[in-house]
Amino acid sequence: MSTGYVHHPAFLTHDAGPSHPESPDRLRAIMGRLGSGGIADRLTSVEARPATRLELLAVHDDTYLEELEKMAGQGGGWLDADTHVSPGSWKAALYAAGGSVAAVEAVMEGRVSHCMVLARPPGHHAFRNRGSGFCLLNNVAIAATAARRKYGLNRVAIIDFDVHHGNGTQAIFEGDHGAYYVSTHQYPHYPGTGGLGGVDSYQFPLSNQSERSTMNYKLSTPLNIPLPSACGDKEYLRVFDEIILPAVRRFNPGLILVSAGYDGHWADPLAGMNLPVSGFAAMVGRIKNLAEDLCGGRLVLCLEGGYHLEALAASVAATFQILLGDSQIDDPLDPPPDRLKASPDISTLIADLKNIHYL
């Protein structure tokens, strides 16, 4: 089976100006790296389309959608101090959301085995009734909701490894036990949410009696993993192995979606984590294996953050190399500086997470 990707010229029409970190140059850098490295030639293109009004209304309020469309049509403006709407933003957002749904459709219908959506603007800070944090529409939430409605999936898992907590995604699925939101993020850091508190513990139905007799089926949601600054691949992979993988296995989703943010890279200017390109590759490899074990490999990744152009392009390229089954990845920024050798002890956090989430 092939590895798919979604890209569309409309994604470049959302533009807050040359000084804004979430610029069209992000996608230009990614596509340039995929082309020069020969990776693009190995991928299957999945055609983007604009999201339908019904797909948008399943997640966002109609009043907000009208406001966003009107603002773009009148020349643009600012939703908040960080989040800009340009004349091309409405079209870009429609195609980013619709492209994410198209990726789900391609995976669920077996046209590709997994797919990554190279779209902007990003989405995981967008709430039902407002955009924020560079985000206009919540692409991953729209894709997850469309997947459940169109294909009758009882459970969808969303794993968010962006360095910022996806406060919009968490809020959209609050109290919804069919969507399991998992987030690793630097804490406290923008947006200041995603601490250990505020979880909803519940017993969820399993598909058959044999499952019930062989596994603990109690969960707490959302699964927020608030990491201290300066965490690198050692800490992230420990979190994946001891917390995320067993928790998502227990949830047993029919599809895994990923909010794939690469701003945890050590060179990124908007955060303070120490991940190398190989760290992102290792996380994606674990998620890919998890999808193969649980849901026939059905996996969709939606691009979120990442603001150092070379690091972003290299990390996305490495993601595709892992999805394609390559045994080695390329990292032009390797080796990282010596200052990254020190790392925090997250043992207490791990113990707290295991207690809160019944692991």
C-alpha positions as CSV (number, residue, x, y, z in Angstrom):
1,M,0.0,0.0,0.0
2,S,1.2,3.5,-0.7
3,T,1.8,6.5,1.4
4,G,-0.4,9.5,0.6
5,Y,0.0,13.3,1.0
6,V,-2.3,16.2,0.5
7,H,-1.1,19.6,-0.8
8,H,-2.9,22.4,-2.6
9,P,-1.9,25.8,-3.9
10,A,-4.7,27.3,-1.8
11,F,-2.6,26.6,1.3
12,L,-0.2,29.3,0.3
13,T,-2.8,32.1,0.0
14,H,-3.2,32.5,3.8
15,D,-0.5,35.1,4.6
16,A,-0.1,37.3,7.7
17,G,3.0,39.1,6.3
18,P,6.7,38.4,6.1
19,S,7.3,38.9,9.8
20,H,4.7,36.3,10.9
21,P,6.2,32.9,11.8
22,E,3.3,30.9,10.3
23,S,4.1,31.9,6.8
24,P,3.7,30.2,3.3
25,D,7.5,29.7,3.4
26,R,6.8,26.8,5.8
27,L,5.2,24.8,3.0
28,R,7.6,25.9,0.4
29,A,10.5,24.6,2.5
30,I,8.7,21.3,3.1
31,M,7.8,20.8,-0.6
32,G,11.3,21.8,-1.7
33,R,12.9,19.2,0.7
34,L,10.5,16.4,-0.4
35,G,11.3,17.2,-4.1
36,S,15.1,17.5,-3.8
37,G,15.3,14.4,-1.6
38,G,13.3,12.3,-4.1
39,I,10.7,11.6,-1.4
40,A,7.9,13.2,-3.4
41,D,8.3,10.8,-6.2
42,R,7.5,7.9,-3.9
43,L,4.3,9.4,-2.6
44,T,0.7,9.2,-3.8
45,S,-1.0,12.5,-4.2
46,V,-4.5,12.8,-2.6
47,E,-6.5,15.6,-4.0
48,A,-7.6,18.3,-1.6
49,R,-11.1,19.7,-1.7
50,P,-12.9,22.5,0.2
51,A,-14.8,21.3,3.2
52,T,-18.5,21.3,2.9
53,R,-20.7,23.5,5.1
54,L,-22.1,20.4,6.9
55,E,-18.5,19.2,7.7
56,L,-17.7,22.6,9.1
57,L,-20.9,22.9,11.1
58,A,-20.3,19.5,12.8
59,V,-17.4,21.3,14.6
60,H,-17.8,25.1,14.3
61,D,-20.5,27.5,15.1
62,D,-22.2,29.0,12.0
63,T,-21.8,32.6,13.4
64,Y,-18.0,32.1,13.6
65,L,-17.8,30.7,10.1
66,E,-19.8,33.7,8.7
67,E,-17.5,36.1,10.6
68,L,-14.4,34.4,9.2
69,E,-15.6,34.3,5.6
70,K,-16.8,38.0,5.8
71,M,-13.4,39.2,7.3
72,A,-11.5,37.5,4.5
73,G,-13.8,38.9,1.9
74,Q,-13.4,42.4,3.3
75,G,-9.6,42.3,3.0
76,G,-8.7,40.6,6.3
77,G,-7.9,41.5,9.8
78,W,-6.8,40.1,13.2
79,L,-8.8,37.6,15.3
80,D,-6.3,38.1,18.1
81,A,-2.8,39.4,18.6
82,D,-1.4,36.2,16.9
83,T,-4.0,35.1,14.5
84,H,-4.4,36.9,11.2
85,V,-7.0,36.6,8.4
86,S,-5.8,37.6,4.9
87,P,-8.0,37.8,1.7
88,G,-6.9,34.3,0.8
89,S,-7.4,32.8,4.3
90,W,-11.0,31.6,3.9
91,K,-10.2,29.6,0.9
92,A,-7.0,28.2,2.5
93,A,-8.9,27.2,5.6
94,L,-11.6,25.5,3.6
95,Y,-9.1,23.5,1.7
96,A,-7.0,22.7,4.8
97,A,-10.1,21.3,6.5
98,G,-11.4,19.6,3.4
99,G,-8.0,18.2,2.6
100,S,-7.9,16.6,6.0
101,V,-11.3,15.0,5.4
102,A,-10.0,13.8,2.0
103,A,-7.0,12.2,3.6
104,V,-9.3,10.3,6.0
105,E,-11.5,9.2,3.1
106,A,-8.4,8.0,1.1
107,V,-7.2,5.9,4.1
108,M,-10.6,4.6,5.1
109,E,-11.4,3.5,1.5
110,G,-8.0,1.8,1.1
111,R,-6.6,4.1,-1.6
112,V,-3.6,4.7,0.6
113,S,-2.4,3.0,3.7
114,H,-1.7,6.3,5.6
115,C,-1.6,10.0,4.6
116,M,-0.1,13.3,5.7
117,V,-1.9,16.6,5.2
118,L,0.6,19.4,4.4
119,A,-1.9,22.2,4.9
120,R,-2.0,25.6,6.5
121,P,-3.3,27.4,8.4
122,P,-2.9,24.9,11.3
123,G,-5.8,24.0,13.4
124,H,-5.5,22.7,16.9
125,H,-5.9,26.0,18.7
126,A,-9.2,26.7,16.9
127,F,-12.3,26.5,19.1
128,R,-15.9,26.0,18.0
129,N,-16.6,29.7,18.1
130,R,-13.2,31.4,17.5
131,G,-9.8,31.0,16.1
132,S,-6.6,31.5,18.0
133,G,-2.9,30.7,18.1
134,F,-2.4,31.0,14.3
135,C,-5.4,28.6,13.7
136,L,-8.7,29.3,11.9
137,L,-10.5,26.0,11.5
138,N,-9.7,22.9,13.6
139,N,-8.6,20.6,10.8
140,V,-8.0,17.4,12.9
141,A,-11.3,17.8,14.7
142,I,-13.2,18.2,11.4
143,A,-11.5,15.2,10.0
144,A,-12.1,13.1,13.1
145,T,-15.8,14.0,13.2
146,A,-16.3,13.3,9.5
147,A,-14.6,9.9,9.9
148,R,-17.0,9.0,12.7
149,R,-20.1,10.1,10.9
150,K,-19.3,8.8,7.4
151,Y,-17.7,5.4,8.4
152,G,-19.5,4.7,11.6
153,L,-16.4,4.6,13.8
154,N,-17.1,4.3,17.5
155,R,-13.6,5.5,18.6
156,V,-11.0,7.8,17.1
157,A,-7.8,8.7,18.8
158,I,-6.0,12.0,18.3
159,I,-2.3,12.1,19.2
160,D,-0.9,15.7,19.3
161,F,2.9,16.1,19.6
162,D,3.0,19.8,18.8
163,V,4.9,21.7,21.4
164,H,1.8,23.7,22.3
165,H,-1.3,22.2,23.9
166,G,-4.2,21.8,21.5
167,N,-6.7,23.7,23.6
168,G,-9.2,24.0,20.8
169,T,-9.2,20.3,20.0
170,Q,-9.6,19.4,23.7
171,A,-12.5,21.8,24.1
172,I,-14.3,20.6,21.0
173,F,-14.3,16.9,22.2
174,E,-14.8,17.6,25.9
175,G,-17.2,15.0,27.3
176,D,-17.1,13.0,24.0
177,H,-15.9,9.5,24.9
178,G,-15.7,8.5,21.2
179,A,-12.7,10.8,20.6
180,Y,-9.6,10.2,22.8
181,Y,-7.4,13.3,22.8
182,V,-3.7,12.8,23.8
183,S,-1.2,15.7,23.9
184,T,2.5,16.0,24.7
185,H,3.4,19.7,25.2
186,Q,5.7,22.1,26.9
187,Y,4.2,23.3,30.1
188,P,3.6,26.0,31.2
189,H,3.9,27.5,27.8
190,Y,1.4,29.0,25.3
191,P,-1.6,28.6,25.7
192,G,-1.1,27.7,29.3
193,T,-3.5,24.8,29.4
194,G,-3.1,21.1,29.4
195,G,-2.1,20.4,33.0
196,L,-2.8,17.2,34.9
197,G,-6.1,18.2,36.3
198,G,-9.6,18.3,34.7
199,V,-9.8,14.7,33.6
200,D,-13.0,12.8,33.1
201,S,-12.7,9.2,34.3
202,Y,-15.2,6.7,32.8
203,Q,-15.8,3.1,31.9
204,F,-16.2,2.6,28.2
205,P,-17.9,-0.3,26.4
206,L,-15.8,-2.9,24.7
207,S,-16.6,-4.7,21.5
208,N,-17.0,-8.2,23.0
209,Q,-17.1,-10.0,26.3
210,S,-13.6,-11.6,25.9
211,E,-12.1,-8.1,25.7
212,R,-13.9,-7.2,28.9
213,S,-12.4,-10.2,30.8
214,T,-8.8,-9.6,29.7
215,M,-8.2,-5.9,30.0
216,N,-8.8,-2.9,32.3
217,Y,-11.3,-0.7,30.4
218,K,-11.3,2.3,32.6
219,L,-9.9,5.5,31.1
220,S,-9.4,9.2,32.0
221,T,-9.7,11.7,29.2
222,P,-8.1,13.9,28.0
223,L,-4.6,12.4,28.3
224,N,-2.5,15.6,28.8
225,I,1.2,15.2,29.3
226,P,2.6,18.5,30.5
227,L,6.4,18.2,30.0
228,P,9.0,20.6,31.4
229,S,11.2,22.6,29.0
230,A,14.4,21.1,27.7
231,C,12.9,17.6,27.1
232,G,14.4,15.7,24.2
233,D,13.9,12.3,22.5
234,K,14.7,10.4,25.7
235,E,11.8,12.0,27.6
236,Y,9.4,12.0,24.7
237,L,10.0,8.3,23.9
238,R,9.7,7.3,27.6
239,V,6.3,9.1,27.6
240,F,5.2,7.2,24.5
241,D,6.4,3.8,25.7
242,E,5.1,4.1,29.3
243,I,2.0,6.2,28.9
244,I,0.7,6.9,25.4
245,L,1.0,3.5,23.7
246,P,-0.7,1.5,26.5
247,A,-3.4,4.1,26.9
248,V,-4.3,4.2,23.2
249,R,-4.2,0.4,23.1
250,R,-6.7,0.3,25.8
251,F,-9.0,2.8,23.9
252,N,-8.6,0.6,20.8
253,P,-9.5,3.2,18.1
254,G,-10.7,2.4,14.6
255,L,-8.5,5.3,13.2
256,I,-5.6,7.3,14.6
257,L,-5.2,11.0,13.7
258,V,-2.1,13.0,14.6
259,S,-1.7,16.7,15.1
260,A,1.9,16.7,13.8
261,G,3.7,19.8,15.1
262,Y,7.4,20.1,14.8
263,D,8.0,23.1,17.0
264,G,9.5,20.8,19.7
265,H,12.7,20.7,17.6
266,W,15.7,22.1,19.4
267,A,16.2,24.8,16.8
268,D,12.6,26.1,16.8
269,P,12.4,29.8,17.8
270,L,8.9,29.6,19.5
271,A,9.6,26.9,22.2
272,G,12.2,25.4,24.5
273,M,12.3,21.7,23.8
274,N,15.3,19.7,22.5
275,L,13.9,17.1,20.0
276,P,16.1,16.2,17.1
277,V,14.7,15.1,13.7
278,S,15.4,11.5,14.8
279,G,13.1,12.1,17.8
280,F,10.1,12.9,15.6
281,A,10.9,9.9,13.4
282,A,10.9,7.6,16.4
283,M,7.6,9.0,17.6
284,V,6.0,8.6,14.2
285,G,7.4,5.1,14.0
286,R,5.7,4.2,17.2
287,I,2.4,5.7,16.1
288,K,2.6,3.9,12.8
289,N,3.2,0.5,14.5
290,L,0.3,1.3,16.9
291,A,-2.0,1.9,14.0
292,E,-1.0,-1.3,12.3
293,D,-1.7,-3.2,15.5
294,L,-5.0,-1.6,16.4
295,C,-6.8,-0.4,13.2
296,G,-5.3,-1.9,10.1
297,G,-2.7,0.8,9.8
298,R,-5.3,3.6,9.3
299,L,-3.4,6.7,10.2
300,V,-3.8,10.4,9.1
301,L,-1.3,13.2,10.1
302,C,-2.3,16.9,9.9
303,L,0.5,19.5,9.9
304,E,0.4,21.9,12.9
305,G,3.4,23.9,14.0
306,G,7.1,24.1,13.3
307,Y,8.8,27.5,12.6
308,H,12.5,26.8,11.9
309,L,12.3,26.2,8.2
310,E,15.1,23.8,7.8
311,A,14.2,21.8,10.9
312,L,10.5,21.7,9.9
313,A,11.3,20.5,6.4
314,A,13.8,17.9,7.6
315,S,11.3,16.6,10.3
316,V,8.4,16.3,7.8
317,A,10.7,14.5,5.3
318,A,11.8,12.1,8.1
319,T,8.1,11.5,8.9
320,F,7.5,10.4,5.3
321,Q,10.6,8.3,5.3
322,I,9.3,6.4,8.3
323,L,5.8,6.0,6.7
324,L,7.5,4.7,3.6
325,G,9.4,2.1,5.6
326,D,12.9,3.5,5.3
327,S,15.3,2.2,7.9
328,Q,17.4,5.4,8.1
329,I,16.4,9.1,8.0
330,D,18.3,12.2,7.0
331,D,19.0,15.0,9.4
332,P,20.9,18.0,8.1
333,L,21.0,19.6,11.5
334,D,22.7,16.7,13.2
335,P,24.5,16.7,15.6
336,P,22.6,19.0,17.9
337,P,24.6,21.4,20.1
338,D,26.3,20.2,23.3
339,R,23.9,22.3,25.5
340,L,21.2,19.8,24.8
341,K,22.9,16.9,26.6
342,A,21.3,17.8,30.0
343,S,17.7,16.8,30.3
344,P,15.0,17.0,33.1
345,D,13.9,14.1,35.3
346,I,10.3,13.3,34.5
347,S,9.9,10.3,36.8
348,T,7.5,12.0,39.1
349,L,5.4,13.1,36.1
350,I,5.3,9.6,34.8
351,A,4.2,8.2,38.1
352,D,1.4,10.8,38.4
353,L,0.2,10.0,34.9
354,K,0.1,6.3,35.6
355,N,-2.0,6.9,38.7
356,I,-4.4,9.3,37.0
357,H,-4.9,7.3,33.9
358,Y,-5.0,3.8,35.4
359,L,-1.8,2.6,33.7
